[in-house]
Amino acid sequence: MSLPKDPMMLFSVVNTKLRDEYDSLDALCSDMEVNKAELEHELAQAGFEYNPEQNKFW
């Protein structure tokens, strides 16, 4: 599955996957072959940052 380009959809899909399938952003990026820095940058441009303690973007 490829990730959506729309920032709000990306935010929703990534957080759902982090909640339901992955215990960390590193695990999600590794499994989905996604560049972690690029993903964090895309979501940061929409005003979201990753909180590793809660394992979600907000």
C-alpha distance matrix in Angstrom:
0.0 3.8 6.5 9.3 12.5 14.9 16.4 17.0 13.7 12.2 15.1 14.4 10.8 11.7 14.9 13.7 11.5 14.6 16.8 15.3 13.6 14.9 18.5 18.1 16.2 17.0 15.3 12.0 12.2 13.4 10.9 7.8 10.3 10.9 14.6 16.1 19.0 17.1 14.9 18.3 20.0 17.8 18.2 21.9 22.6 21.8 24.1 21.9 22.4 21.1 23.6 23.2 25.8 24.0 20.5 19.4 19.6 22.6
3.8 0.0 3.8 6.6 9.2 12.1 13.6 15.0 11.9 10.1 13.4 13.6 10.4 11.0 14.6 14.3 12.4 15.1 17.8 17.0 15.5 16.1 19.4 18.3 15.7 16.6 15.7 12.2 11.6 13.4 11.8 8.1 9.6 9.1 12.3 14.1 16.5 14.1 12.3 15.8 17.0 14.7 15.6 19.2 19.5 19.0 21.6 19.8 20.5 19.7 22.6 22.6 25.6 23.8 20.3 18.8 18.3 21.2
6.5 3.8 0.0 3.8 6.6 9.1 10.1 11.4 8.6 6.4 9.7 10.3 7.5 8.1 11.7 12.0 10.8 13.2 15.8 15.8 14.8 15.1 18.1 16.7 13.9 15.4 15.1 11.4 10.9 13.6 12.6 9.1 10.7 8.9 11.5 12.5 14.6 12.1 9.7 13.0 14.2 11.6 12.1 15.8 16.2 15.3 17.9 16.2 17.1 16.6 19.6 20.1 23.0 21.1 17.9 15.9 15.0 17.6
9.3 6.6 3.8 0.0 3.8 5.6 7.6 8.9 6.1 5.2 9.0 9.6 7.9 9.4 12.6 13.0 12.9 15.2 17.4 17.7 17.4 17.9 20.8 19.3 16.5 18.5 18.5 14.7 14.3 17.3 16.4 12.9 14.3 12.1 14.1 14.9 16.3 13.4 11.0 13.9 14.4 11.1 11.6 15.3 14.9 13.6 16.6 15.5 17.3 17.5 20.7 21.8 24.6 22.4 19.5 16.9 15.4 17.3
12.5 9.2 6.6 3.8 0.0 3.8 6.1 8.7 7.5 6.4 9.9 11.5 10.7 11.6 14.7 15.8 15.8 17.6 20.0 20.8 20.5 20.5 23.0 21.1 17.8 19.7 20.4 16.8 15.7 18.8 18.6 15.0 15.6 12.9 14.0 14.9 15.4 12.0 10.4 13.1 12.6 9.0 10.3 13.6 12.5 11.7 15.1 14.8 16.8 17.7 21.2 22.7 25.7 23.7 21.0 18.2 16.0 17.6
14.9 12.1 9.1 5.6 3.8 0.0 3.8 5.7 5.4 5.9 8.6 10.0 10.5 11.9 14.1 15.3 16.3 17.9 19.8 20.9 21.3 21.5 23.8 22.0 19.0 21.4 22.1 18.5 17.9 21.3 21.1 17.7 18.7 15.8 16.8 17.0 17.2 14.1 12.1 13.9 13.4 9.6 9.9 13.0 11.6 9.7 13.2 13.3 16.1 17.5 20.7 22.8 25.4 23.1 20.9 17.6 15.1 15.9
16.4 13.6 10.1 7.6 6.1 3.8 0.0 3.8 5.5 4.9 6.0 8.6 9.9 10.4 12.1 14.1 15.2 16.1 18.0 19.8 20.3 20.0 21.8 19.8 16.8 19.4 20.6 17.3 16.8 20.4 20.6 17.6 18.6 15.3 15.7 15.1 15.1 12.5 10.1 11.1 10.8 7.2 6.4 9.5 8.5 6.3 9.5 9.5 12.4 14.1 17.3 19.6 22.2 20.1 18.1 14.7 11.8 12.4
17.0 15.0 11.4 8.9 8.7 5.7 3.8 0.0 3.8 5.4 5.0 6.2 8.7 10.0 10.7 12.3 14.3 15.3 16.5 18.3 19.5 19.7 21.4 19.9 17.4 20.6 21.3 18.0 18.2 21.9 21.7 18.9 20.5 17.5 18.4 17.4 17.8 15.6 12.7 13.3 13.7 10.5 8.6 11.5 11.0 7.8 10.2 9.8 13.0 14.4 17.1 19.6 21.7 19.0 17.4 13.8 11.2 11.2
13.7 11.9 8.6 6.1 7.5 5.4 5.5 3.8 0.0 3.8 5.4 5.1 6.1 8.4 9.9 10.5 12.2 14.1 15.3 16.3 17.3 18.0 20.3 19.2 16.8 19.8 20.0 16.3 16.8 20.3 19.5 16.6 18.5 16.0 17.6 17.1 18.2 15.9 12.8 14.2 15.1 11.7 10.4 13.9 13.7 11.0 13.5 12.5 15.0 15.7 18.4 20.2 22.4 19.6 17.5 14.2 12.5 13.3
12.2 10.1 6.4 5.2 6.4 5.9 4.9 5.4 3.8 0.0 3.8 5.5 5.2 5.9 8.4 9.8 10.5 12.0 14.0 15.3 15.6 15.7 17.9 16.3 13.5 16.3 16.8 13.2 13.3 16.8 16.5 13.6 15.3 12.5 13.9 13.3 14.5 12.3 9.1 10.8 12.0 8.9 7.7 11.5 11.9 10.0 12.4 10.8 12.6 13.0 16.0 17.6 20.1 17.8 15.3 12.2 10.4 12.2
15.1 13.4 9.7 9.0 9.9 8.6 6.0 5.0 5.4 3.8 0.0 3.8 5.7 5.4 6.1 8.5 10.1 10.5 12.1 14.2 15.1 14.9 16.5 14.9 12.5 15.8 16.6 13.4 14.0 17.7 17.6 15.3 17.1 14.3 15.2 13.7 14.7 13.3 9.8 10.2 11.9 9.5 6.8 10.1 11.3 8.9 10.2 8.0 10.0 10.3 13.0 15.0 17.2 14.7 12.6 9.2 7.1 8.5
14.4 13.6 10.3 9.6 11.5 10.0 8.6 6.2 5.1 5.5 3.8 0.0 3.8 5.6 5.3 6.1 8.6 9.9 10.5 12.1 13.7 14.3 16.3 15.6 14.0 17.4 17.3 14.0 15.4 18.8 18.0 15.9 18.4 16.1 17.8 16.4 18.0 16.6 13.0 13.7 15.6 13.1 10.6 13.8 15.0 12.2 13.3 11.1 13.0 12.8 14.8 16.5 18.1 15.1 13.2 10.0 9.1 10.2
10.8 10.4 7.5 7.9 10.7 10.5 9.9 8.7 6.1 5.2 5.7 3.8 0.0 3.8 5.6 5.2 6.2 8.6 9.9 10.5 11.3 12.2 14.9 14.3 12.6 15.6 15.0 11.4 12.9 16.0 14.8 12.5 15.3 13.5 15.8 14.9 17.1 15.7 12.1 13.6 15.9 13.4 11.7 15.3 16.5 14.3 15.8 13.4 14.6 13.8 15.9 16.8 18.8 16.0 13.4 10.9 10.7 12.8
11.7 11.0 8.1 9.4 11.6 11.9 10.4 10.0 8.4 5.9 5.4 5.6 3.8 0.0 3.8 5.5 5.1 6.1 8.5 9.9 10.0 9.8 12.0 10.9 8.9 12.0 11.8 8.5 9.9 13.3 12.6 10.8 13.3 11.2 13.1 11.6 14.0 13.2 9.5 10.7 13.5 11.8 9.9 13.2 15.1 13.6 14.5 11.5 11.9 10.5 12.7 13.3 15.7 13.3 10.3 8.1 8.1 11.1
14.9 14.6 11.7 12.6 14.7 14.1 12.1 10.7 9.9 8.4 6.1 5.3 5.6 3.8 0.0 3.8 5.4 5.0 6.0 8.5 9.8 9.7 11.1 10.5 9.5 13.2 13.0 10.3 12.5 15.6 15.0 13.9 16.5 14.6 16.1 14.0 16.2 15.9 12.1 12.2 15.3 13.9 11.2 13.9 16.2 14.2 14.3 11.0 11.3 9.6 10.9 11.8 13.4 10.4 8.1 5.5 6.4 8.9
13.7 14.3 12.0 13.0 15.8 15.3 14.1 12.3 10.5 9.8 8.5 6.1 5.2 5.5 3.8 0.0 3.8 5.5 5.1 6.0 8.0 9.4 11.6 12.1 11.7 15.0 13.8 11.1 13.8 16.5 15.0 14.0 17.2 15.9 18.2 16.5 19.1 18.6 14.9 15.6 18.6 16.9 14.4 17.5 19.5 17.2 17.7 14.6 15.1 13.3 14.2 14.6 15.8 12.6 10.4 8.7 10.2 12.3
11.5 12.4 10.8 12.9 15.8 16.3 15.2 14.3 12.2 10.5 10.1 8.6 6.2 5.1 5.4 3.8 0.0 3.8 5.4 5.2 5.2 6.4 9.3 9.8 9.5 12.2 10.5 7.7 10.7 13.0 11.3 10.6 14.0 13.2 15.8 14.4 17.5 17.3 13.7 14.9 18.1 16.8 14.9 18.0 20.2 18.6 19.2 15.9 15.7 13.4 14.5 14.1 15.7 13.2 10.2 9.4 11.3 14.2
14.6 15.1 13.2 15.2 17.6 17.9 16.1 15.3 14.1 12.0 10.5 9.9 8.6 6.1 5.0 5.5 3.8 0.0 3.8 5.7 5.7 4.8 6.4 6.7 7.0 10.1 9.0 7.1 10.3 12.6 11.8 11.9 14.7 13.6 15.5 13.3 16.3 16.8 13.3 13.6 17.2 16.6 14.3 16.8 19.6 18.2 18.1 14.5 13.6 10.7 11.2 10.4 11.9 9.7 6.5 6.5 9.2 12.3
16.8 17.8 15.8 17.4 20.0 19.8 18.0 16.5 15.3 14.0 12.1 10.5 9.9 8.5 6.0 5.1 5.4 3.8 0.0 3.8 6.2 6.7 7.6 9.2 10.4 13.5 12.1 10.6 14.0 16.1 14.9 15.2 18.3 17.3 19.3 17.0 19.8 20.3 16.7 16.8 20.2 19.5 16.8 19.2 21.9 20.0 19.7 16.1 15.5 12.8 12.4 11.9 12.3 9.3 7.4 7.5 10.6 12.9
15.3 17.0 15.8 17.7 20.8 20.9 19.8 18.3 16.3 15.3 14.2 12.1 10.5 9.9 8.5 6.0 5.2 5.7 3.8 0.0 3.8 6.4 8.6 10.9 12.2 14.7 12.4 10.9 14.5 16.0 14.0 14.4 17.9 17.7 20.2 18.6 21.7 22.0 18.5 19.2 22.6 21.5 19.3 22.0 24.5 22.7 22.7 19.3 18.8 16.1 16.0 15.1 15.5 12.9 10.7 11.1 14.0 16.5
13.6 15.5 14.8 17.4 20.5 21.3 20.3 19.5 17.3 15.6 15.1 13.7 11.3 10.0 9.8 8.0 5.2 5.7 6.2 3.8 0.0 3.8 7.0 9.2 10.6 12.2 9.3 8.1 11.9 12.7 10.5 11.5 14.9 15.3 17.9 16.6 20.1 20.5 17.3 18.4 21.9 21.1 19.3 22.1 24.7 23.3 23.6 20.1 19.2 16.3 16.5 14.9 16.0 14.0 11.2 12.1 14.9 18.0
14.9 16.1 15.1 17.9 20.5 21.5 20.0 19.7 18.0 15.7 14.9 14.3 12.2 9.8 9.7 9.4 6.4 4.8 6.7 6.4 3.8 0.0 3.8 5.5 7.3 8.7 6.1 5.8 9.5 10.4 9.2 10.7 13.5 13.6 15.7 13.9 17.4 18.4 15.4 16.0 19.7 19.6 17.9 20.3 23.1 22.3 22.2 18.6 17.1 13.8 13.9 11.8 13.2 12.0 8.7 10.4 13.3 16.7
18.5 19.4 18.1 20.8 23.0 23.8 21.8 21.4 20.3 17.9 16.5 16.3 14.9 12.0 11.1 11.6 9.3 6.4 7.6 8.6 7.0 3.8 0.0 3.8 7.2 8.5 6.8 8.0 11.2 11.9 11.6 13.6 15.8 15.7 17.0 14.6 17.7 19.4 16.6 16.5 20.3 20.7 18.7 20.5 23.8 23.1 22.4 18.6 16.6 12.9 12.1 9.4 10.3 9.8 7.0 9.9 13.2 16.3
18.1 18.3 16.7 19.3 21.1 22.0 19.8 19.9 19.2 16.3 14.9 15.6 14.3 10.9 10.5 12.1 9.8 6.7 9.2 10.9 9.2 5.5 3.8 0.0 3.8 5.3 5.3 6.5 8.8 10.0 10.9 12.4 14.0 13.2 14.0 11.2 14.1 16.0 13.5 13.0 16.8 17.7 15.9 17.4 20.8 20.5 19.8 16.1 13.7 10.0 9.8 7.0 9.3 9.3 5.9 8.5 11.1 14.6
16.2 15.7 13.9 16.5 17.8 19.0 16.8 17.4 16.8 13.5 12.5 14.0 12.6 8.9 9.5 11.7 9.5 7.0 10.4 12.2 10.6 7.3 7.2 3.8 0.0 3.8 5.4 5.1 6.1 8.5 9.9 10.5 11.6 10.1 10.5 7.6 10.6 12.3 9.7 9.5 13.3 14.1 12.7 14.3 17.5 17.5 17.3 13.7 11.5 8.2 9.4 7.7 10.9 10.8 7.1 8.1 9.6 13.3
17.0 16.6 15.4 18.5 19.7 21.4 19.4 20.6 19.8 16.3 15.8 17.4 15.6 12.0 13.2 15.0 12.2 10.1 13.5 14.7 12.2 8.7 8.5 5.3 3.8 0.0 3.8 5.5 5.2 6.0 8.5 9.9 10.1 9.4 9.5 7.1 10.3 12.6 11.0 11.1 14.6 15.9 15.2 16.6 19.7 20.3 20.1 16.8 14.3 11.2 12.3 9.9 13.1 13.7 10.3 11.8 13.2 16.8
15.3 15.7 15.1 18.5 20.4 22.1 20.6 21.3 20.0 16.8 16.6 17.3 15.0 11.8 13.0 13.8 10.5 9.0 12.1 12.4 9.3 6.1 6.8 5.3 5.4 3.8 0.0 3.8 5.5 5.2 6.0 8.4 9.7 10.1 11.5 9.9 13.5 15.1 13.2 14.0 17.5 18.1 17.4 19.3 22.2 22.4 22.5 19.0 16.9 13.6 14.4 11.8 14.4 14.5 10.9 12.7 14.7 18.4
12.0 12.2 11.4 14.7 16.8 18.5 17.3 18.0 16.3 13.2 13.4 14.0 11.4 8.5 10.3 11.1 7.7 7.1 10.6 10.9 8.1 5.8 8.0 6.5 5.1 5.5 3.8 0.0 3.8 5.5 5.3 5.9 8.1 7.9 10.1 8.9 12.6 13.3 10.8 12.2 15.6 15.6 14.8 17.3 19.9 19.7 20.3 17.0 15.5 12.6 14.2 12.5 15.3 14.5 10.8 11.4 12.9 16.7
12.2 11.6 10.9 14.3 15.7 17.9 16.8 18.2 16.8 13.3 14.0 15.4 12.9 9.9 12.5 13.8 10.7 10.3 14.0 14.5 11.9 9.5 11.2 8.8 6.1 5.2 5.5 3.8 0.0 3.8 5.6 5.2 5.5 4.6 6.4 5.8 9.6 10.3 8.6 10.5 13.5 13.7 13.9 16.1 18.4 18.9 19.8 16.8 15.3 12.9 15.1 13.7 17.0 16.7 13.0 13.3 13.9 17.6
13.4 13.4 13.6 17.3 18.8 21.3 20.4 21.9 20.3 16.8 17.7 18.8 16.0 13.3 15.6 16.5 13.0 12.6 16.1 16.0 12.7 10.4 11.9 10.0 8.5 6.0 5.2 5.5 3.8 0.0 3.8 5.6 5.1 6.6 8.2 8.4 12.1 13.1 12.1 13.9 16.7 17.2 17.6 19.7 22.0 22.7 23.5 20.5 18.7 16.0 17.8 15.7 18.8 18.9 15.2 16.2 17.3 21.0
10.9 11.8 12.6 16.4 18.6 21.1 20.6 21.7 19.5 16.5 17.6 18.0 14.8 12.6 15.0 15.0 11.3 11.8 14.9 14.0 10.5 9.2 11.6 10.9 9.9 8.5 6.0 5.3 5.6 3.8 0.0 3.8 5.6 7.9 10.7 11.2 15.0 15.4 13.8 16.0 18.9 18.7 18.8 21.4 23.6 23.7 24.8 21.7 20.3 17.7 19.3 17.3 20.1 19.6 15.9 16.7 18.1 21.8
7.8 8.1 9.1 12.9 15.0 17.7 17.6 18.9 16.6 13.6 15.3 15.9 12.5 10.8 13.9 14.0 10.6 11.9 15.2 14.4 11.5 10.7 13.6 12.4 10.5 9.9 8.4 5.9 5.2 5.6 3.8 0.0 3.8 5.5 9.1 10.2 13.8 13.2 11.5 14.4 16.9 16.1 16.6 19.5 21.2 21.3 22.8 20.1 19.3 17.1 19.4 18.1 21.1 20.2 16.4 16.4 17.1 20.7
10.3 9.6 10.7 14.3 15.6 18.7 18.6 20.5 18.5 15.3 17.1 18.4 15.3 13.3 16.5 17.2 14.0 14.7 18.3 17.9 14.9 13.5 15.8 14.0 11.6 10.1 9.7 8.1 5.5 5.1 5.6 3.8 0.0 3.8 6.7 9.0 12.1 11.7 11.1 14.0 16.0 15.8 16.9 19.5 21.0 21.7 23.3 20.9 19.8 17.9 20.4 19.1 22.5 22.1 18.3 18.3 18.6 22.2
10.9 9.1 8.9 12.1 12.9 15.8 15.3 17.5 16.0 12.5 14.3 16.1 13.5 11.2 14.6 15.9 13.2 13.6 17.3 17.7 15.3 13.6 15.7 13.2 10.1 9.4 10.1 7.9 4.6 6.6 7.9 5.5 3.8 0.0 3.8 6.0 8.9 8.0 7.3 10.4 12.2 12.0 13.3 15.7 17.2 18.1 19.7 17.4 16.5 15.1 18.0 17.3 20.8 20.3 16.7 16.1 15.8 19.2
14.6 12.3 11.5 14.1 14.0 16.8 15.7 18.4 17.6 13.9 15.2 17.8 15.8 13.1 16.1 18.2 15.8 15.5 19.3 20.2 17.9 15.7 17.0 14.0 10.5 9.5 11.5 10.1 6.4 8.2 10.7 9.1 6.7 3.8 0.0 3.8 5.6 5.4 6.2 8.7 10.0 10.7 12.5 14.2 15.7 17.2 18.6 16.6 15.3 14.3 17.3 16.7 20.5 20.5 17.1 16.6 15.8 19.0
16.1 14.1 12.5 14.9 14.9 17.0 15.1 17.4 17.1 13.3 13.7 16.4 14.9 11.6 14.0 16.5 14.4 13.3 17.0 18.6 16.6 13.9 14.6 11.2 7.6 7.1 9.9 8.9 5.8 8.4 11.2 10.2 9.0 6.0 3.8 0.0 3.8 5.5 5.1 6.1 8.5 9.9 10.7 12.0 14.3 15.7 16.3 14.0 12.1 10.7 13.6 13.1 16.8 17.1 13.8 13.5 12.8 16.0
19.0 16.5 14.6 16.3 15.4 17.2 15.1 17.8 18.2 14.5 14.7 18.0 17.1 14.0 16.2 19.1 17.5 16.3 19.8 21.7 20.1 17.4 17.7 14.1 10.6 10.3 13.5 12.6 9.6 12.1 15.0 13.8 12.1 8.9 5.6 3.8 0.0 3.8 5.5 5.2 6.0 8.6 10.0 10.2 12.2 14.5 15.0 13.3 11.5 11.1 14.3 14.3 18.1 18.6 15.9 15.1 13.6 16.3
17.1 14.1 12.1 13.4 12.0 14.1 12.5 15.6 15.9 12.3 13.3 16.6 15.7 13.2 15.9 18.6 17.3 16.8 20.3 22.0 20.5 18.4 19.4 16.0 12.3 12.6 15.1 13.3 10.3 13.1 15.4 13.2 11.7 8.0 5.4 5.5 3.8 0.0 3.8 5.5 5.0 6.1 8.6 9.6 10.6 12.8 14.2 13.0 12.3 12.6 16.2 16.7 20.5 20.4 17.5 16.1 14.1 16.6
14.9 12.3 9.7 11.0 10.4 12.1 10.1 12.7 12.8 9.1 9.8 13.0 12.1 9.5 12.1 14.9 13.7 13.3 16.7 18.5 17.3 15.4 16.6 13.5 9.7 11.0 13.2 10.8 8.6 12.1 13.8 11.5 11.1 7.3 6.2 5.1 5.5 3.8 0.0 3.8 5.4 5.2 6.3 8.5 10.1 11.1 12.5 10.7 10.2 10.1 13.7 14.4 18.0 17.4 14.4 12.7 10.8 13.6
18.3 15.8 13.0 13.9 13.1 13.9 11.1 13.3 14.2 10.8 10.2 13.7 13.6 10.7 12.2 15.6 14.9 13.6 16.8 19.2 18.4 16.0 16.5 13.0 9.5 11.1 14.0 12.2 10.5 13.9 16.0 14.4 14.0 10.4 8.7 6.1 5.2 5.5 3.8 0.0 3.8 5.6 5.3 5.9 8.6 10.0 10.3 8.2 6.9 7.2 10.9 12.1 15.7 15.4 13.0 11.3 9.0 11.4
20.0 17.0 14.2 14.4 12.6 13.4 10.8 13.7 15.1 12.0 11.9 15.6 15.9 13.5 15.3 18.6 18.1 17.2 20.2 22.6 21.9 19.7 20.3 16.8 13.3 14.6 17.5 15.6 13.5 16.7 18.9 16.9 16.0 12.2 10.0 8.5 6.0 5.0 5.4 3.8 0.0 3.8 5.5 4.9 6.2 8.8 9.7 9.1 8.7 10.3 13.9 15.6 19.0 18.8 16.6 14.6 11.8 13.3
17.8 14.7 11.6 11.1 9.0 9.6 7.2 10.5 11.7 8.9 9.5 13.1 13.4 11.8 13.9 16.9 16.8 16.6 19.5 21.5 21.1 19.6 20.7 17.7 14.1 15.9 18.1 15.6 13.7 17.2 18.7 16.1 15.8 12.0 10.7 9.9 8.6 6.1 5.2 5.6 3.8 0.0 3.8 5.5 5.3 6.9 9.1 8.8 9.8 11.5 15.3 17.1 20.4 19.5 17.1 14.6 11.6 13.0
18.2 15.6 12.1 11.6 10.3 9.9 6.4 8.6 10.4 7.7 6.8 10.6 11.7 9.9 11.2 14.4 14.9 14.3 16.8 19.3 19.3 17.9 18.7 15.9 12.7 15.2 17.4 14.8 13.9 17.6 18.8 16.6 16.9 13.3 12.5 10.7 10.0 8.6 6.3 5.3 5.5 3.8 0.0 3.8 5.3 5.1 6.5 5.2 6.7 8.7 12.3 14.6 17.6 16.3 14.3 11.4 8.1 9.3
21.9 19.2 15.8 15.3 13.6 13.0 9.5 11.5 13.9 11.5 10.1 13.8 15.3 13.2 13.9 17.5 18.0 16.8 19.2 22.0 22.1 20.3 20.5 17.4 14.3 16.6 19.3 17.3 16.1 19.7 21.4 19.5 19.5 15.7 14.2 12.0 10.2 9.6 8.5 5.9 4.9 5.5 3.8 0.0 3.8 5.2 4.9 4.7 5.6 8.6 12.0 14.7 17.5 16.8 15.4 12.8 9.2 9.5
22.6 19.5 16.2 14.9 12.5 11.6 8.5 11.0 13.7 11.9 11.3 15.0 16.5 15.1 16.2 19.5 20.2 19.6 21.9 24.5 24.7 23.1 23.8 20.8 17.5 19.7 22.2 19.9 18.4 22.0 23.6 21.2 21.0 17.2 15.7 14.3 12.2 10.6 10.1 8.6 6.2 5.3 5.3 3.8 0.0 3.8 5.4 7.3 9.2 12.4 15.7 18.4 21.2 20.3 18.9 16.0 12.3 12.2
21.8 19.0 15.3 13.6 11.7 9.7 6.3 7.8 11.0 10.0 8.9 12.2 14.3 13.6 14.2 17.2 18.6 18.2 20.0 22.7 23.3 22.3 23.1 20.5 17.5 20.3 22.4 19.7 18.9 22.7 23.7 21.3 21.7 18.1 17.2 15.7 14.5 12.8 11.1 10.0 8.8 6.9 5.1 5.2 3.8 0.0 3.8 5.8 9.0 12.1 15.2 18.2 20.6 19.1 17.9 14.5 10.9 10.2
24.1 21.6 17.9 16.6 15.1 13.2 9.5 10.2 13.5 12.4 10.2 13.3 15.8 14.5 14.3 17.7 19.2 18.1 19.7 22.7 23.6 22.2 22.4 19.8 17.3 20.1 22.5 20.3 19.8 23.5 24.8 22.8 23.3 19.7 18.6 16.3 15.0 14.2 12.5 10.3 9.7 9.1 6.5 4.9 5.4 3.8 0.0 3.8 6.9 10.4 12.9 16.4 18.4 17.1 16.5 13.3 9.6 8.0
21.9 19.8 16.2 15.5 14.8 13.3 9.5 9.8 12.5 10.8 8.0 11.1 13.4 11.5 11.0 14.6 15.9 14.5 16.1 19.3 20.1 18.6 18.6 16.1 13.7 16.8 19.0 17.0 16.8 20.5 21.7 20.1 20.9 17.4 16.6 14.0 13.3 13.0 10.7 8.2 9.1 8.8 5.2 4.7 7.3 5.8 3.8 0.0 3.8 6.9 9.5 12.8 14.9 13.5 12.7 9.5 5.8 5.0
22.4 20.5 17.1 17.3 16.8 16.1 12.4 13.0 15.0 12.6 10.0 13.0 14.6 11.9 11.3 15.1 15.7 13.6 15.5 18.8 19.2 17.1 16.6 13.7 11.5 14.3 16.9 15.5 15.3 18.7 20.3 19.3 19.8 16.5 15.3 12.1 11.5 12.3 10.2 6.9 8.7 9.8 6.7 5.6 9.2 9.0 6.9 3.8 0.0 3.8 6.5 9.6 12.1 11.4 10.6 8.3 5.2 5.7
21.1 19.7 16.6 17.5 17.7 17.5 14.1 14.4 15.7 13.0 10.3 12.8 13.8 10.5 9.6 13.3 13.4 10.7 12.8 16.1 16.3 13.8 12.9 10.0 8.2 11.2 13.6 12.6 12.9 16.0 17.7 17.1 17.9 15.1 14.3 10.7 11.1 12.6 10.1 7.2 10.3 11.5 8.7 8.6 12.4 12.1 10.4 6.9 3.8 0.0 3.8 6.1 9.0 8.6 7.2 5.7 4.2 6.6
23.6 22.6 19.6 20.7 21.2 20.7 17.3 17.1 18.4 16.0 13.0 14.8 15.9 12.7 10.9 14.2 14.5 11.2 12.4 16.0 16.5 13.9 12.1 9.8 9.4 12.3 14.4 14.2 15.1 17.8 19.3 19.4 20.4 18.0 17.3 13.6 14.3 16.2 13.7 10.9 13.9 15.3 12.3 12.0 15.7 15.2 12.9 9.5 6.5 3.8 0.0 3.8 5.5 5.6 5.7 5.5 6.0 7.4
23.2 22.6 20.1 21.8 22.7 22.8 19.6 19.6 20.2 17.6 15.0 16.5 16.8 13.3 11.8 14.6 14.1 10.4 11.9 15.1 14.9 11.8 9.4 7.0 7.7 9.9 11.8 12.5 13.7 15.7 17.3 18.1 19.1 17.3 16.7 13.1 14.3 16.7 14.4 12.1 15.6 17.1 14.6 14.7 18.4 18.2 16.4 12.8 9.6 6.1 3.8 0.0 3.8 5.4 4.5 6.8 8.6 10.8
25.8 25.6 23.0 24.6 25.7 25.4 22.2 21.7 22.4 20.1 17.2 18.1 18.8 15.7 13.4 15.8 15.7 11.9 12.3 15.5 16.0 13.2 10.3 9.3 10.9 13.1 14.4 15.3 17.0 18.8 20.1 21.1 22.5 20.8 20.5 16.8 18.1 20.5 18.0 15.7 19.0 20.4 17.6 17.5 21.2 20.6 18.4 14.9 12.1 9.0 5.5 3.8 0.0 3.8 5.6 8.2 10.5 11.9
24.0 23.8 21.1 22.4 23.7 23.1 20.1 19.0 19.6 17.8 14.7 15.1 16.0 13.3 10.4 12.6 13.2 9.7 9.3 12.9 14.0 12.0 9.8 9.3 10.8 13.7 14.5 14.5 16.7 18.9 19.6 20.2 22.1 20.3 20.5 17.1 18.6 20.4 17.4 15.4 18.8 19.5 16.3 16.8 20.3 19.1 17.1 13.5 11.4 8.6 5.6 5.4 3.8 0.0 3.8 5.6 8.5 9.7
20.5 20.3 17.9 19.5 21.0 20.9 18.1 17.4 17.5 15.3 12.6 13.2 13.4 10.3 8.1 10.4 10.2 6.5 7.4 10.7 11.2 8.7 7.0 5.9 7.1 10.3 10.9 10.8 13.0 15.2 15.9 16.4 18.3 16.7 17.1 13.8 15.9 17.5 14.4 13.0 16.6 17.1 14.3 15.4 18.9 17.9 16.5 12.7 10.6 7.2 5.7 4.5 5.6 3.8 0.0 3.8 7.2 9.8
19.4 18.8 15.9 16.9 18.2 17.6 14.7 13.8 14.2 12.2 9.2 10.0 10.9 8.1 5.5 8.7 9.4 6.5 7.5 11.1 12.1 10.4 9.9 8.5 8.1 11.8 12.7 11.4 13.3 16.2 16.7 16.4 18.3 16.1 16.6 13.5 15.1 16.1 12.7 11.3 14.6 14.6 11.4 12.8 16.0 14.5 13.3 9.5 8.3 5.7 5.5 6.8 8.2 5.6 3.8 0.0 3.8 6.5
19.6 18.3 15.0 15.4 16.0 15.1 11.8 11.2 12.5 10.4 7.1 9.1 10.7 8.1 6.4 10.2 11.3 9.2 10.6 14.0 14.9 13.3 13.2 11.1 9.6 13.2 14.7 12.9 13.9 17.3 18.1 17.1 18.6 15.8 15.8 12.8 13.6 14.1 10.8 9.0 11.8 11.6 8.1 9.2 12.3 10.9 9.6 5.8 5.2 4.2 6.0 8.6 10.5 8.5 7.2 3.8 0.0 3.8
22.6 21.2 17.6 17.3 17.6 15.9 12.4 11.2 13.3 12.2 8.5 10.2 12.8 11.1 8.9 12.3 14.2 12.3 12.9 16.5 18.0 16.7 16.3 14.6 13.3 16.8 18.4 16.7 17.6 21.0 21.8 20.7 22.2 19.2 19.0 16.0 16.3 16.6 13.6 11.4 13.3 13.0 9.3 9.5 12.2 10.2 8.0 5.0 5.7 6.6 7.4 10.8 11.9 9.7 9.8 6.5 3.8 0.0
